[in-house]
Amino acid sequence: MAETPAEVKRPAASIVKLAIQSDGRQPLLYDFDQRQPLAAIVRSVCQRWDLTNPDRYAFKYMDSNTYITEKNRFELKNGVLLKIAVSPTIEAKESFQRLSNSNVEEARRTIRVLAVMSKDASYSTEFITCGGLTVLIAKIEEHANRLDDQLGPALGALQELVEQGGVAWDSLSPNFVKKVASFVYAVNVSDPMVASRALSILESVITNSTNPENVSIVQKGITVETLTKHIGSADSELQLNTLALLNGQLSRSSGSDRQEIYDQICRFQVRGAIFKSVLSKAVESDMAHQLYVFQTVSLSLLSARMQTRFDPNNKLHMVSLQALPQSAFPEEYGATQMRRPAIQGSGPGLSGAALWKKLGFVNSNPTQDFNEVPPGVLALECIVFFARNHLEECNKFLLDNLARRESHQCPFARSGIALTKMLCDIFRIGDAPLDVGGNYMPMFFSTDSFFEEVFSMCIQVLSKTWREMGASAVDFSKVIAMVKKQVTEVLKSKPRDVAEFKQGLWEMTYAKIISIIEEEKEKVEDVTTRARPVVELRDRIKPDIVELVKKQRLTHLVEGAVFPTFTPKGRTRGAFWFCRLSPNYRVLHWGNSDETTQSIPLESLQNKIPVSEIRELIIGKDCPHVKQSGKKVASNLVFSLSYEADSYMNFVSSDEKMYSIWVDGLRVLLNQPMMEQMARDDIEMLLNMDMKLRLLDVENAPIPDHPPKIPPDPPNLNFFYKDD
């Protein structure tokens, strides 16, 4: 039975026609009356099959281990297949008794069952009530070495029990957390499932626990060095849970503690391990989100320096500033000369003011140039990095400047400060990661000095663009805007590494970016559309174009799409559902699926809702799954459908394109106008193409704004054609 995406289930029809199966018996066709108590229906079926003690039995879905309860019974649809099985209460008690047995082999067999059954909330609650969670923890603590291949399933069952049974992660003792942490290091455990499940538990502890001792065990007990080794594993689940725990450690720490973790990340080349082992294969959505979180949290470490003004009393700030001319002009201010440039007044060689002006500072006292936040002292660090690590390119920048007239020189320091601020805006430095959505950049993982290397490439392109534009000092803001457009255009192609980014940036010339801008302008407004006859012609054909776009949106809905499952607790990792519209546009069908599913036949989707019963389309922050989850979700990717009895179908799109198509498609179903920018762009594009085809015969001919005047009537109508 497919899991509905609705947060609140509406009552189904009073009678649901379904089939019930029991071992050794033919399936029983049954009219399931939703008005009767569930226990009464179970007794009725037991009587028909001569099963004694009906209290021992309950219904399950045939294709899963999910029990039918009073809470989920209204999800039943016509044609579903159920089976009668031992009730969760009895099953949980029997599992508890077998697990409590001192026989380790019996415990191993029970764990195999528990690993499957713990995914059901009813069973988990009953098992915990019996004291089963305590027994399972004791088995893991005392007999881990004897559980052999069932240790991984035991850890997985424990996590399911805690999450399904509503148990707080604080209930785990520090000793048990240490035991779980030991499985991450265990070299005698060959099964990667053990380390993977242990990492997943520890990630849940550090994310959800309020017990400082447990958090400290995870923070300090699991080293970055060990996590790096697991990232290099060939097991995708182990890689995912490792990165999730590393993100948990970074997110839970702050200040110097976070910086210390990040220093370890750089020391053990975690980014390189991710680039080599994770990005070398297809990246699924859960891993993509963890990569995005790692990227966002890592870049947020720049936020403190971005918001810090230059402090003349700070020795590190002064050393960095004085290192700039020493790096840019090593022959004149290198270490061998034992000379340091003056910040104010006169220094060796050039006067202090002349030197800083040569370097492109606005103020004679260069410390004042770094008072703006952002970018603060982060700009100084980027400029010094470029001068030290790309000395040849830095000298070329400065020498090219000296060859120009003073009014056409590109100020080096001022450009670096503006570029740093621009990059902070592009990469959204300081923003917290979203709980759902977000895109990672593959090239971020190709170097440990990502921001500085990108800066170094951009400042070279800025000099090149400045020269191509023939810019002067008054054009400074225009050049910065042009470079920002160049960077954003190259980033759209998702370059794999910084080398590919540099190549794309270098090929994105001023002429090419102007061409792109002109094309964008043509899409927005065409000069010929201003003439009155053309406007009237557009108005006449526009309704047909709108209907064409509407039909295209409905076609996408008929083809269907995969969406991630979202519950009140947030995103369910690894769970997806497929939704599509019937060809006659009357019914929405949905059901569980894999992330890679392209299409599912309508008959395989058991859940459906008539379009006529849809009451409202809700978008953005007003969606119930955004309000109830309390998680930070990209509001431009979520939408919901409200139908009878305050029930909802909740969607989270993978990207903005999918969101626009589905939201406008649903609006068309509800006889509402399409409101998304993508629909307007499509209508405009098709309308412009149609207009150009229609106006080919009058190309280059002037089109008057007003029709010609109608001549006056002739003085009389006494005229005829003379036959020749």
Buried (B, 14 or more C-beta within 10 A) or exposed (E): BBBBBBBEBBEBEEEBBBBBBBEEEEBBEBEBEBEEEBBEBBBEBBEEEEBEEBEBBBBBBBBBBBBBBEEBBBBBBEEBBBBBBBBBBBBBBBBBBBBBEEEBEBBBBBBBBBBBBBBBBBBBBBBBBBEBBEBBBEBBBEBBEEBEBBBBBBBBBBBBBBBBBEBEBEEBBEEBBBBBBEBBBBEEBEBBBBBBBBBBBBBBBBBBBEBEEBBEBBBEBBBBEBBBBBBBBEBBBBBBBBBBBBBBBBBBBEEEBBEEBBEBBBEBEBBBBBBBBBBEEEBEBBBBBBBBBBBBBBBBBBBBBBBBBBBEEEEEBBEBBBBBBBBBBBEBBEEEBEBBBBBEEEBBBBBBBEBBBBBBBEBBBBBBBBEBBBBBBBBBBBBBBBBBBBEEBBBEBBEBBEEBEEEBBBBBBBBBBBBBBBBBEBBEBBEEBBBBBBEBBBBBBBBBEBBBBBBBBBBBBBBBBBBBBEBBEEBBEEBBEBBBBBBEBBBEEEBBBBBBBBBBBBEBBBEEBBEEEEEEEEEEEBEBBEBEBBEEBBEEBBEEBBEBBBEBBBEBBBEBBBBBBBBEEBBEBBBBBBBBBBEEBEBBBBBBBEEEBEEBEBEEBBBBBEBEBBEEBBBBEEBBBBEBBEBBBBBBBBBBBBBEEEBBBBBBBBEBEBBBBBBBBBBBBEEEEBEBEBBBBBBBEBBBEBBEEEBEEEEEEEEEEEEEEEEEEEEEEEEEEEEE
